[in-house]
Amino acid sequence: MLFFTFHSCSKEDTNTGDNNPNIHTNTITTWAHTFQPSTLNCNIGDTIYFDLGGSHNAIEVSEDSYNNNDPTPIENGFEFGYGQSGIFIPVDPKTYYYVCVPHLPEMKAKIIVQ
C-alpha cells in the first residue's frame, strides 16, 4: 500500500531569519520505507534539511531513472549517505527526483521548485 503526502511552503513555515519572508526551511525525514513528505513544493533558495534514518540514503536521480526505479545518481546532484543529515538549497526552478537505493521501488520522492 502506498501513501502520498504533499507539503508546500507557506508563510507559516519556519523562516530562515534572514529577513526575507519568501525563504523557508523544510525538513525531509524517513519513516519505514518512505520519505516524509514524498512531494515537497518549494521556492528557489528555500533550505531543505534532510534528516535520514540509519538505513536510508538520498541520491538525486534523473526523471527517467526515477520512473524506472534506477538508482544511478546524476552528475553534480545531491547525495546524502546512510543516516546522514544535510542541507540542500535548490537554485533552479525544476523538479528534483531522489531515491533511497536499498529501498527501491517504494522509497523515492521529489522536490518541486518554483
FENHU-V73682 format. One record per pair of residues at least 12 apart in sequence whose ideal C-beta (glycine too) atoms are under 10 Angstrom apart, sorted by the first residue. I is the first residue (numbers start at 0). J is the second residue. D is the distance in whole Angstrom. If there is no record, write none. Layout:
i,j,d
I,J,D
I,J,D
This chain:
i,j,d
0,105,10
1,33,8
1,37,9
1,105,7
2,30,10
2,31,10
2,33,7
2,35,10
2,37,8
3,33,9
3,36,9
3,37,5
3,38,7
3,108,10
4,30,10
4,33,8
4,34,9
4,35,6
4,36,4
4,37,5
4,38,7
4,39,9
4,108,9
5,36,6
5,37,8
5,38,5
5,39,8
5,40,7
5,111,9
6,25,7
6,26,9
6,27,9
6,35,9
6,36,4
6,37,9
6,38,7
6,39,5
6,40,7
6,41,9
6,110,10
7,23,10
7,25,9
7,36,9
7,38,9
7,39,8
7,40,4
7,41,8
7,42,10
7,111,9
7,113,10
8,21,9
8,22,9
8,23,4
8,24,9
8,25,6
8,39,8
8,40,7
8,41,5
8,42,6
8,45,6
8,47,10
8,112,10
8,113,9
9,23,8
9,40,10
10,23,8
11,23,9
12,24,7
12,25,7
12,26,10
12,41,9
12,45,8
13,25,8
13,26,9
13,46,9
13,48,10
15,44,9
15,45,8
15,46,6
15,88,10
17,44,10
17,46,10
19,44,8
21,42,6
21,43,9
21,44,8
21,45,9
22,41,10
22,42,7
22,43,9
22,44,5
22,45,6
22,46,7
22,88,9
23,41,7
23,42,7
23,44,9
23,45,5
23,46,7
23,47,9
24,41,10
24,45,7
24,46,4
24,47,8
24,48,6
24,86,9
25,39,6
25,40,9
25,41,6
25,45,6
25,46,7
25,47,5
25,48,7
25,49,10
25,87,10
25,110,9
26,39,9
26,46,9
26,47,8
26,48,5
26,49,8
26,50,6
26,84,10
27,39,7
27,47,6
27,48,7
27,49,5
27,50,7
27,51,8
27,57,8
27,79,9
27,87,9
27,97,9
27,108,7
27,110,8
28,48,9
28,49,8
28,50,5
28,51,8
28,52,8
28,55,9
28,84,10
29,49,9
29,50,8
29,51,6
29,52,4
29,53,9
29,54,8
29,55,5
29,56,10
29,57,9
29,82,10
29,99,7
29,102,9
29,106,8
29,108,10
30,52,8
30,55,10
31,52,9
31,55,10
31,102,9
31,105,9
31,106,9
32,54,9
32,55,8
32,99,7
32,101,9
32,102,5
32,103,9
32,104,10
32,105,5
32,106,5
32,107,10
33,55,10
33,99,9
33,102,9
33,105,7
33,106,6
33,107,9
33,108,8
34,49,9
34,51,9
34,55,8
34,57,7
34,97,8
34,98,9
34,99,7
34,102,10
34,106,7
34,107,8
34,108,4
34,109,9
34,110,10
35,50,10
35,108,9
36,108,7
36,109,10
36,110,10
37,106,9
37,107,8
37,108,5
37,109,8
38,94,9
38,108,7
38,109,6
38,110,8
38,111,7
39,89,10
39,95,9
39,108,8
39,109,8
39,110,5
39,111,7
39,112,9
40,94,10
40,109,10
40,110,8
40,111,5
40,112,8
40,113,7
41,88,10
41,89,7
41,95,10
41,110,6
41,111,7
41,112,5
41,113,7
42,89,8
42,92,9
42,112,7
42,113,6
43,88,9
43,89,6
43,90,6
43,91,7
43,92,6
43,93,10
43,112,6
43,113,7
44,88,6
44,89,7
44,90,7
44,112,9
45,87,9
45,88,7
45,89,7
45,110,9
45,112,8
45,113,10
46,86,6
46,87,8
46,88,6
46,89,9
47,77,9
47,85,9
47,86,7
47,87,5
47,88,7
47,89,7
47,95,9
47,110,6
47,112,9
48,84,7
48,85,8
48,86,6
48,87,8
49,77,8
49,79,5
49,83,7
49,84,6
49,85,5
49,86,7
49,87,7
49,97,9
50,79,9
50,82,10
50,83,9
50,84,5
50,85,9
51,79,6
51,80,8
51,81,7
51,82,6
51,83,6
51,84,7
51,85,8
51,99,8
52,81,9
52,82,7
52,99,9
53,81,6
53,82,4
53,83,10
54,81,6
54,82,8
54,99,9
54,101,7
54,102,8
55,79,9
55,80,10
55,81,7
55,82,7
55,83,9
55,99,5
55,100,9
55,101,8
55,102,7
55,106,7
56,70,9
56,78,7
56,79,6
56,80,6
56,81,5
56,82,8
56,83,8
56,97,9
56,98,9
56,99,6
56,100,6
56,101,8
56,102,9
56,106,10
57,77,7
57,78,7
57,79,5
57,80,9
57,81,10
57,83,8
57,85,9
57,87,9
57,97,5
57,98,8
57,99,6
57,100,9
57,106,9
57,107,10
57,108,8
58,70,6
58,71,9
58,72,5
58,73,9
58,76,7
58,77,8
58,78,5
58,79,8
58,80,9
58,96,10
58,97,6
58,98,6
58,99,8
58,100,6
58,107,10
59,72,6
59,73,6
59,74,10
59,75,9
59,76,3
59,77,5
59,78,7
59,79,9
59,87,9
59,95,6
59,96,7
59,97,5
59,98,9
59,109,10
59,110,9
60,72,6
60,73,6
60,76,7
60,95,9
60,96,5
60,97,6
60,98,6
60,100,10
60,103,10
60,107,8
60,109,10
61,73,5
61,74,10
61,76,9
61,96,7
62,93,10
62,94,7
62,95,10
62,96,6
62,109,9
63,96,9
64,96,7
64,97,10
64,98,8
64,103,10
64,107,9
65,94,9
65,95,10
65,96,4
65,97,8
65,98,7
65,103,10
65,107,6
65,108,9
65,109,7
66,96,9
66,107,9
67,103,10
67,104,9
68,98,8
68,103,5
68,104,4
68,105,9
68,106,10
68,107,8
69,98,8
69,103,8
69,104,10
70,97,10
70,98,5
70,99,9
70,100,4
70,101,9
70,102,10
70,103,6
70,107,9
71,98,10
71,100,10
72,97,9
72,98,9
72,100,9
73,95,9
73,96,9
73,97,10
76,95,8
76,96,9
76,97,8
77,89,9
77,95,8
77,97,7
77,110,10
78,97,9
79,97,9
79,99,10
81,99,9
81,100,9
81,101,9
87,110,8
89,110,7
89,111,10
89,112,4
89,113,10
90,112,9
91,112,7
92,111,9
92,112,5
92,113,6
93,110,9
93,111,8
93,112,6
93,113,9
94,109,5
94,110,7
94,111,5
94,112,7
95,108,9
95,109,6
95,110,4
95,111,8
95,112,7
96,108,8
96,109,5
96,110,8
97,109,7
97,110,8
